[in-house]
């Protein structure tokens, strides 16, 4: 999705390291290929797998930083798709997705909550609500915001998330 729906099939084939004709053995049309990319991007499966693959740790700060990294990387991967979300040809493909944004958020939240649950005694919120806060904070570290607003130091963001903005 880096180049949007106007990308040529030649460029797609080059990026995939295959002959252009190979694409059409799997997809009847370029639109079918674009729809498959969108469906894959919206599916929570890869994000949930990445959350689940974050290494086990006894340190809450390390876990939160690693989860923020996974969430930020996912947003980076999908940045172009989200920037094109209002284009009619993208909207049509989005309707074909079985997973809505709300469902993706719910499934992602459950995966985050499961990772945070072992630290329940260190959290001021139930792990499900803490997961929502972590996911929300990941947005301020994402490429979706203007660079002057982005919280690009995940250690600082983790510190603010765990200890607040006050010195006291």
N, C-alpha and C positions, 0 to 999 in steps of 0.2 A: 504493500500500500504506500510505500515511500513516494511514488510518483503519481499516485491517485489513479482514477479510472481511465485517464487518457493515455496511460503508458502503453507502448506498443508491445505486441506479443514477441517481437524480436528481442526487445530489452528484457522481458520476463524470461525468455529462454536463455539469454546470456547470463542473467543473474542465477538461474537454476543450473546452469552448466549443461543444458540439453539443446538438441536441435529444435527449431521452432515447430516443426511438424509433430514432434513428440507431445507437445502440449495438447494438440487436438486429438491425440489418441485417448486422452483422459477426459478432456472437456470438449463438448461440441462447439461452444462459442467462447469468445473472450468474456462475454457477460457471465457465462457459467463459471469461469475461472474466478472472476471478480467476486461473484456471490460466494464461492467456496472460501475465498480468503476472508471475506467479511464474517461469514459464519464461524470460521476458525478463530478469528480475532475476538468475537463476542462471546464465544464459548468460555466458560470459567475453568475448563479442565486443565489447561496448561498452567494457569495462575494458581489453582488449588494444588497442583502437583509441585509447583515451585515453593509454595508456602510449606507444604508437607516435607519438602526436602531440605529446608533450612536446618542446619546442624543443631543437635540437642545441646543445651547449655544450662548451667545452673545460675547464670547471670541474666537477670531480666533486661538490663540495658543492652547487652549483646543481642539477645533475642529480638528486642524491639528494633534495634538498628538494622539487623538482618531482614526483618519483616518489612521495614521501610524501604530497604534497598530493593527487595523483590517487587513491592508495589510500585515504586518509582520506575523500575525497569519495565514493568508491564505497561505503565502509562506511556513511556517513551516509545515502546514498540507500537502502540496503537495511536500515537499522536496524529498521524496523517489521517487515519480513518475518522477520528473525532473532529478534525478540522474540516472534513468534507461531509459531515453528517447531514447537513441541510440540502445538499445537492440532490435533485430529484432522482437521478440514477442510483444514488447510494441509498436514499430512503426506500426505494422499491426493493432493494436487496435486503435492507434491514428488516423489512416485514417478513421476509422468508426465514429469518432466524428463529429457531425454536426457543432460544434463550433470550429473554428480555434483559434490559439493563438492570431492572429491579431484581430479577432472578439471579443474575450474575453477582450483584451486590450481596444478596442473601447468602448464596453459596460461599462466596469469598469470606463474608463475615463469620460464617460458621467455622471455616477452616482456620481463620485467625483466632477465633475464640478458643478452639481446641488447643492451639499452640500456647495461648496465654493462660489457660486454665491451671496448669501446674503452679503458677505464680499467684493464685487467687489471694493468698495471705499477704501479698505485697501490693495488691491493687486496691484502690479506693472505690472501684466500681466492679460489678459482676463482669466476668471475662467477655461476655457478649457485648456489653456497652464499651468496655475497654477496646475491643476489636474495632468498633465503630469509630472511636476516637483515633486509633492508630491509622485506620484507612483514611479518615478525613485529613489527618495531619500529613499523610503521604502526598496528598494533593499539592500542598505548599512546597514540596520538594520536586514536583513534577515539571516537565517541560511545557505543560499546558498554560502556565502563567508567564507573563513578561519576565525577562531575565532580571529586571530590577526588583522583582517581587519574590523570586524563587529563593527558597531556603536551601541553598546548595550544600551546606555542610550537615551531613546526616548525624554526626556526633552532637552538634549543637541542637539539632532538632530533637534528637533522642533525649538530651538533657532537659530541654524545655518540656517535652512531653511527660517525662517522669517526675520533674521537680517544679514545673511551673515557670512563670516569668519573674517572680519576685525573688529578691535576695534573701528574704527572711524565711 
